[in-house]
């Protein structure tokens, strides 16, 4: 009789060394972008030490900011923050209150 292992991680968010969900993709995409930018700078003729300092500096800033946002906002915090920015702070009402009451009272009558 064969035995099968049960995957107990179904439904959990993706996590790698503490980075959760979208931060992992931001981290990987950012490092890939920095690598490509450094290669383009080197091929364009920028001095190799400048490319090296820029690459190490921007990669360390990316790592620091990604882990900081992961700690501050959590797994779904960035999505909640983006959704919060899309909601209006207040609703502007340009009609007079009397006009709305009249409209609503006319609709209620058969």
Secondary structure, 3 states (H helix, E strand, C coil): CCCCCCCCCCCCCCEECCEECHHHHHHHHHHHHHHHHHHHHHHHCCCHHHHHHHHHHHHHHHHHHHHHHHHHHCCCHHHHHHHHHHCCCCCCCCCCHHHHHHHHHHHHCC
